[in-house]
């Protein structure tokens, strides 16, 4: 039997890179995408050092043609596709009233349409392998977060897309997992877009107190192996999702208070 293959979009840093190493160590052949040539080479070097068969694909999956090419190159190289991890994403930190509309468009293009494009072209291969589709969502996909309107919108859209797709594929053997890591030590906050679309370059939160990308990757690997439907990580993340269903009005106030502290830099 052929070795299983995983394709990870945005696989050059944070959770994506950690997933590449975790799945590779579990015996998968690993394909991964990224836009930065140096980061692609660095991740490839790390996989090679671990003895993991791999393929680096320079691609922006928010571009339909590039997403299709990433799938084609993966299947050409490894002959099959068993797991697709839609991880590529960007964030933002700005009040909606201050944000350029281009910032919202960029987030939707990468976070939502990148998932749609890559999943569309991967699906025939995943139907053949009875494989898994994973969306790396966020607590922001369950609870709208102030200062992150575009990010929340893109993750809510991802969640709805994956839920509908899971239902469509229920009797066709393809597993669909929505994973919400919660606050994770990852460079997505350093690269979050400001109101004008520039990278902010710093995180308002204490990264040292957060779940590591490596721990998140291990949880995602386990969830794929167990073919779980959803995965919500961290105590704060689980509390937020639960309380938002139970007492949404109270959560509005709690989340706004949290956001105000973040703006003042006291978190």
C-alpha positions as CSV (number, residue, x, y, z in Angstrom):
1,X,0.0,0.0,0.0
2,X,1.2,3.5,-0.9
3,X,2.3,5.8,1.9
4,X,-0.3,8.4,2.8
5,X,0.2,12.0,1.7
6,X,-0.8,15.3,3.3
7,X,-0.8,18.7,1.7
8,X,-0.6,21.7,4.1
9,X,-1.3,25.2,2.9
10,X,0.7,27.9,4.6
11,X,3.1,25.2,5.8
12,X,6.2,27.4,6.3
13,X,5.6,28.7,9.9
14,X,3.5,28.4,13.0
15,X,0.8,25.7,13.0
16,X,1.4,24.8,9.4
17,X,5.1,24.0,9.8
18,X,4.4,22.2,13.1
19,X,1.8,20.0,11.2
20,X,4.3,19.3,8.5
21,X,6.7,17.9,11.0
22,X,4.0,16.1,13.1
23,X,2.4,14.3,10.1
24,X,5.8,13.6,8.6
25,X,7.0,11.9,11.8
26,X,3.7,9.9,11.8
27,X,4.7,8.4,8.4
28,X,3.1,10.8,5.9
29,X,4.7,12.2,2.8
30,X,4.4,15.9,3.2
31,X,3.6,18.6,0.6
32,X,3.3,22.2,1.8
33,X,2.8,25.6,0.3
34,X,4.1,29.0,1.1
35,X,4.8,32.4,-0.6
36,X,8.2,33.0,0.8
37,X,11.1,31.2,-1.0
38,X,13.4,31.4,2.0
39,X,10.8,30.0,4.4
40,X,9.9,27.2,2.0
41,X,13.6,26.2,1.9
42,X,14.0,26.4,5.6
43,X,11.0,24.2,6.2
44,X,12.1,21.8,3.5
45,X,15.5,21.6,5.3
46,X,13.8,20.8,8.6
47,X,11.8,18.0,7.0
48,X,14.8,16.6,5.2
49,X,16.8,16.5,8.5
50,X,14.0,14.5,10.0
51,X,14.1,12.0,7.1
52,X,10.6,13.0,5.8
53,X,9.7,12.8,2.2
54,X,8.5,16.2,1.2
55,X,7.6,18.7,-1.6
56,X,7.7,22.5,-1.3
57,X,5.3,24.4,-3.5
58,X,5.6,28.1,-3.9
59,X,2.0,29.2,-4.2
60,X,-0.6,31.7,-2.9
61,X,-3.7,29.5,-2.5
62,X,-5.9,32.6,-2.6
63,X,-5.1,32.5,-6.3
64,X,-7.3,29.8,-8.0
65,X,-4.7,28.8,-10.6
66,X,-2.0,28.5,-7.9
67,X,-4.2,26.4,-5.7
68,X,-4.9,24.0,-8.6
69,X,-1.2,23.8,-9.4
70,X,-0.4,22.9,-5.7
71,X,-2.7,20.0,-5.9
72,X,-1.4,18.8,-9.3
73,X,2.2,19.0,-8.2
74,X,1.4,17.1,-5.0
75,X,-0.4,14.2,-6.8
76,X,2.2,14.1,-9.6
77,X,5.0,13.8,-7.0
78,X,3.4,11.4,-4.6
79,X,0.7,9.7,-6.6
80,X,-2.1,10.3,-4.1
81,X,-3.6,12.7,-1.6
82,X,-5.0,11.5,1.7
83,X,-5.2,14.7,3.9
84,X,-5.7,18.3,3.0
85,X,-5.0,20.8,5.8
86,X,-6.3,24.3,4.9
87,X,-4.0,26.3,7.1
88,X,-3.0,29.4,5.1
89,X,-4.3,32.5,6.7
90,X,-3.8,36.1,7.7
91,X,-5.3,38.1,10.6
92,X,-6.0,41.7,11.3
93,X,-6.2,44.1,14.3
94,X,-8.2,47.3,13.6
95,X,-11.7,48.6,14.3
96,X,-13.9,48.2,11.2
97,X,-14.6,51.9,11.1
98,X,-10.8,52.5,10.6
99,X,-10.0,49.6,8.3
100,X,-9.5,49.9,4.6
101,X,-11.9,47.6,2.7
102,X,-8.9,46.0,1.0
103,X,-7.9,44.5,4.3
104,X,-11.2,42.7,4.6
105,X,-10.9,41.6,0.9
106,X,-7.4,40.2,1.5
107,X,-8.5,38.2,4.5
108,X,-11.5,36.7,2.7
109,X,-9.4,35.9,-0.3
110,X,-6.7,33.9,1.6
111,X,-8.6,32.5,4.5
112,X,-11.9,31.6,2.9
113,X,-11.4,31.4,-0.9
114,X,-8.0,29.8,-0.4
115,X,-9.8,27.0,1.5
116,X,-12.5,26.8,-1.2
117,X,-10.1,26.7,-4.1
118,X,-7.7,24.2,-2.7
119,X,-10.5,21.9,-1.4
120,X,-12.3,22.0,-4.9
121,X,-9.2,20.7,-6.7
122,X,-8.3,18.3,-4.0
123,X,-11.7,16.7,-3.7
124,X,-11.5,14.1,-6.5
125,X,-8.3,12.7,-5.0
126,X,-9.7,12.7,-1.5
127,X,-12.8,10.9,-2.7
128,X,-10.5,8.3,-4.2
129,X,-8.6,7.9,-1.0
130,X,-11.5,8.3,1.4
131,X,-9.3,10.9,3.0
132,X,-9.7,14.0,5.2
133,X,-10.3,17.7,4.7
134,X,-9.1,19.9,7.6
135,X,-9.9,23.6,8.1
136,X,-7.7,25.5,10.6
137,X,-10.4,27.8,11.8
138,X,-10.4,29.8,15.0
139,X,-12.5,30.7,18.1
140,X,-13.1,33.8,16.0
141,X,-15.2,31.5,13.7
142,X,-17.5,30.7,16.6
143,X,-17.6,34.1,18.3
144,X,-17.1,37.4,16.5
145,X,-14.1,39.3,17.9
146,X,-13.9,43.1,17.9
147,X,-10.9,44.4,16.0
148,X,-11.0,41.3,13.9
149,X,-14.2,41.8,11.8
150,X,-12.6,40.5,8.6
151,X,-10.8,37.6,10.3
152,X,-14.0,36.6,12.1
153,X,-16.0,36.8,8.9
154,X,-13.5,34.7,7.0
155,X,-13.5,32.0,9.7
156,X,-17.3,32.0,10.1
157,X,-17.4,31.5,6.3
158,X,-14.9,28.7,6.5
159,X,-16.9,27.0,9.3
160,X,-20.2,27.2,7.3
161,X,-18.5,25.9,4.1
162,X,-17.0,22.9,5.9
163,X,-20.2,22.1,7.7
164,X,-22.1,22.1,4.5
165,X,-19.4,20.1,2.7
166,X,-19.2,17.6,5.6
167,X,-23.0,16.9,5.2
168,X,-22.7,16.6,1.4
169,X,-19.9,14.0,1.8
170,X,-21.4,12.1,4.7
171,X,-22.1,9.0,2.7
172,X,-19.0,9.2,0.5
173,X,-16.3,8.3,3.0
174,X,-14.5,11.7,3.2
175,X,-13.8,13.0,6.7
176,X,-14.1,16.8,7.4
177,X,-12.6,18.3,10.5
178,X,-13.0,21.9,11.6
179,X,-10.2,22.8,14.1
180,X,-10.2,25.9,16.2
181,X,-6.8,26.2,18.0
182,X,-7.7,29.0,20.3
183,X,-4.9,31.5,21.3
184,X,-1.7,29.8,20.0
185,X,1.9,31.0,20.0
186,X,2.1,31.5,16.2
187,X,3.4,34.3,13.9
188,X,-0.2,35.0,12.6
189,X,-0.4,37.8,15.2
190,X,2.9,39.3,14.3
191,X,1.8,39.3,10.7
192,X,-1.7,40.7,11.4
193,X,-2.8,43.5,9.2
194,X,-3.3,47.0,10.6
195,X,-6.1,49.3,9.4
196,X,-4.1,50.3,6.3
197,X,-3.1,46.8,5.4
198,X,0.5,47.0,6.7
199,X,1.8,44.2,8.9
200,X,1.7,45.2,12.6
201,X,4.9,43.3,13.5
202,X,4.1,42.7,17.1
203,X,1.6,40.7,19.2
204,X,-0.5,42.4,21.9
205,X,-0.5,39.1,23.9
206,X,2.0,37.2,26.0
207,X,3.0,34.4,23.6
208,X,4.7,32.5,26.4
209,X,1.4,31.7,28.1
210,X,-0.2,30.2,25.0
211,X,-0.5,26.7,23.6
212,X,2.5,25.9,21.4
213,X,2.1,25.3,17.6
214,X,3.6,21.9,18.2
215,X,1.0,20.9,20.7
216,X,-1.8,22.1,18.4
217,X,-0.3,20.0,15.5
218,X,-0.2,16.9,17.7
219,X,-3.9,17.5,18.5
220,X,-4.8,17.9,14.9
221,X,-3.0,14.7,13.9
222,X,-4.9,12.8,16.6
223,X,-8.2,14.3,15.5
224,X,-7.5,13.3,11.9
225,X,-6.6,9.8,13.0
226,X,-9.8,9.6,15.0
227,X,-11.8,11.3,12.2
228,X,-13.3,13.8,14.6
229,X,-15.9,16.3,13.4
230,X,-14.6,19.3,15.4
231,X,-11.7,20.2,17.6
232,X,-11.7,23.2,19.9
233,X,-8.5,23.8,21.8
234,X,-7.5,25.6,25.0
235,X,-9.6,26.1,28.1
236,X,-10.3,29.7,27.2
237,X,-11.3,28.7,23.7
238,X,-13.7,26.0,25.0
239,X,-15.2,28.4,27.6
240,X,-15.7,31.1,24.9
241,X,-17.5,28.8,22.5
242,X,-19.7,27.3,25.3
243,X,-20.6,30.6,26.9
244,X,-21.3,32.3,23.6
245,X,-24.1,29.7,23.0
246,X,-25.4,29.9,26.6
247,X,-25.2,33.6,27.3
248,X,-24.4,35.6,24.2
249,X,-25.4,38.9,25.7
250,X,-23.0,38.5,28.6
251,X,-20.2,37.4,26.2
252,X,-20.7,40.6,24.2
253,X,-19.8,42.6,27.3
254,X,-16.9,40.3,28.4
255,X,-15.3,40.2,24.9
256,X,-15.6,44.0,24.5
257,X,-13.9,44.5,27.9
258,X,-11.1,42.1,26.9
259,X,-10.7,44.0,23.6
260,X,-10.4,47.4,25.4
261,X,-7.6,45.9,27.6
262,X,-5.9,44.7,24.5
263,X,-6.1,48.1,22.9
264,X,-4.5,49.6,26.0
265,X,-1.8,47.0,25.9
266,X,-2.5,45.5,29.4
267,X,-3.0,41.9,28.4
